[in-house]
Amino acid sequence: MISADPGKPQTVRPLYHIFTRIPGRYDLINHVITLGMDNGWRRQAALACLQDRPARILDICCGTGDLAITIAKLAQYTPEITGVDYSQPMLEIATAKTAASGGNIRFIKADVARLPFSDHYFDCIGISFAFRHLTYNNPLTPIYLNEILRVLKPGGRFVIVESSQPTSPFIRFLDHLYLRLWVFHSGYLISGNKGAYRYLAESARNFYSAVEMQGFLLKAGFKQATAKRLFFGAAAVYTAIK
């Protein structure tokens, strides 16, 4: 285990700076760079989270709270929903959005490397467009995965909505061109943070394909892993069973 000051996130420091500097326009940028499709993709992830009517749901790297809020809106019952993130500015926006929507969600400042929950506490864990930040060129990936598995109940679901790689070489070429030109430049112009959107475009271009991601999740310790491809394979919803 890594020993660190509990007040400081263990995540690679450049990412910490990225996600504490761009919260103000984060939601707008997400809508722009996905051409408005992120809400629909996140809704499919929320429905996957709710499939077995879990009593306790955790949204990790929750950012401004969109996945947690979507889950709360779609649930036909009242699950216990918790969102965690290490960016205080993100959590402040998430809390304000939840109050405005009337949702019953608690948000906690925490690092995924040290989740403040007991073993096997959650029936379902979700993550929306942040799994690659935990796993792309990140030396702490094993710690994150161990923590996710620790707090998830046996038989529980881990639902991920994330960028992926189209299977068609031609569509993959267009997707990578779109990431390099549209995502990078529009994100940079709106946010003013060149480094953040250079990283986001690069990590998306080089992230796992759906098949690779399923293999990765199985190797990490999950018993099953399925993928539902979205928008010609440019994104996917993954469901892994512990």
N, C-alpha and C positions, 0 to 999 in steps of 0.2 A: 504493500500500500504506500501511496505517496503521503508524506507528512507535509502539511501546509497550514498557514494561518487560517483558522476557520472562517475568518471574516473576508477572505479573499477567494474569488473563484479560481478553481484549478485549471479551468479551460485555458487553452493557449491565449496568451495575452492580447495579440492583435485582434482576435475575434471579440474579446471583451470590449475593446475600444470601439469596434464597429457597432456593436449593438447597444452601446450607451450613447452614441453620437447621432444616430439616425431615427430615433423613435417618432419625432414630430410628424414626419411625412411618410413613415413606414407603410401604413395601410394604403395610402394613395399610390405609392410606388409599386406595391405588390399588384394592385389592380391594373396599373398601366403596363407593367412589364409582362403580365400574363394575358393582356388584352381582355381583362375582366373575367377570365375563366377560373381564377383561384377560388372564388366563392363556391362555384359548383363542385370543384374538386374537393374542397374542404367539406362540403355537405356530404359527399359520398363517404369520406373518412368518418364523419360523425355518425352516419347510419351504420357503418361497420362497427364502430365502438358500441353502439346501442343494441346490436343484434341479439345478444343473450340477456338483455335487461340487467346489466351489471349494477350492483348497489353502490360501488365506489369506483370512480373514474379519475385518473390523473392525466393532466395535459402537461407534458414536460416541454421545456423551452417554449413556453406558451406565448411569449412575445406580448402583443397587445390583446391577447385573449380570444381571438376569433374562433378557434376550434372549440374551446370550452363553452363559449357563448352559443355557438351553433348546436352543440350537443344539448345544452340546456333547453334551447328552443324546440328541438326536435323530439325530446324525450316525452313520452306519454305517461310518465310517472316522475318521481322526484329522487333521482340519484344524488349521492354526495359527490360533488365535482370540485376538484382542486387543480389549480394551475400553479406551476413553479417556473421561475426564470431568475437569472442572476442579474438582469438589468432593471434597476429600480425605476428609471424613466419609462420603460415598457410596462411595468406592473402598474404604475400610476395611471397610464392610459387605459389599461385593461380594467382596472377598478372603476374608472369613470364610465367606461362603455357598459360595464355590467350594471352599474347603478341606473343608467339611462334605459337599459333594456328590461330591468326588473328581474334579472337573473339571480339565482342563489348560488354563487360560486365564491370560494375563498381563494385568494392569491397569496402565495408565499415566496419571499425572496430566498432562493436556494440554488445550489449548484447540483447538477445531475451526478457529479462525482461523489456527493455526500447527501443523499436524499434524507430528509428528516422524518422518516416513517419507519414503522416496524416491519419486520419480514412478512411477506405474503399479505400485505394490507389491501392492495387494490385488485379488483376483478378485471380491470381494463386500464391500459395505458395508451395514450395517443400522442402523436407528435406531427405537427403540420409544417412542412417545408423547413425543417431544421435538423433532420437526421443526418444529413451530409455534413453539417457543421460539427457533429460529434464524431464523425467517422472518416472524413476526407483529410488525409495527411495529418491526422491528429494522434499524437502518441498516447493520449489518455483514453482512447477508444475502449480498451479492455475494461477499464475501471467503470466507464459509463454503462457498458453492457452488463457488467456484473451487478451494478446497482439496480438497473431496470429489472433484471431477473430476480433480484433479491426481494423487491417490494411487490412483485406481481405474484398472485396466487397460482398454484399449480392448476393448469387448465385455463388460466387467464389469457386474455387476448392483448397483443401489442399491435396497434394499428398505426401505420406510417403512410402519410401522403407526401410524395417527394418527386423531384425531377428524375427522369430516367433517360434511356437511350432508345430511340426508334429502331426497329429491326431493319427497316428498309434503308440501305445505304444512301439513297437519294434524299429521303426525308430526314435522315440523320444529318446529312450535309446542310440542308436548309435550316434545321433546328440549331445546329452549331453556329451557322451564320447569323441567325436571329439572336442567339445569346451574345455573340461577339459584338454585333452592331446595335441592335435595338435595346437589349437588356442593359448592357454596359453603359451606353451613351444616355439613354433616357433616365436610368437610375442615377447616374452621375449628375446630369443636368438638374434633376428635381431635388436631389439631396445635397449636392455640392461635395459629396464624399467620393472621390475618385477611387481610393483604395478599396472601399467597401464593395462597390459594384464591379470592380475588376475581379475581386475575389469571388463574388457570387456568380459571375458569368463563367469564370474559370472552373470553379468547383462543379457547377452544373454540367459543363461540357465534358468533364472527365469523371463523372460519377458512374456508379454501377448501372448496368442494364438490368432489366427485370429478372432475368435468369441468374445473373451474378448476385443480385441482391437476395434472392431466395436462398442461394447457396451460402451466402454470408450469414444470414439469420440462422440457418440450420447449424452451421459451424459454431455459431455463438452459443448454442445451447437450447434453441427452440425445437420443439418436436415436429411442428408443421409450419410451412410458410407458403402462402399463396399470393398471387399478384393479379391485379386488375389494371390493365393498361388504359391510359387516358390520352386523348388527343394524339392518335397515331403513335403512341408509345413515348411521347415527350415527357409524360408524367405517369405515375402509377400509385395505386393504393395497395399496400401490402398488409396482410394479416398474418401474424405469427402467433402460434399457440405454445405456451410454456408446458 
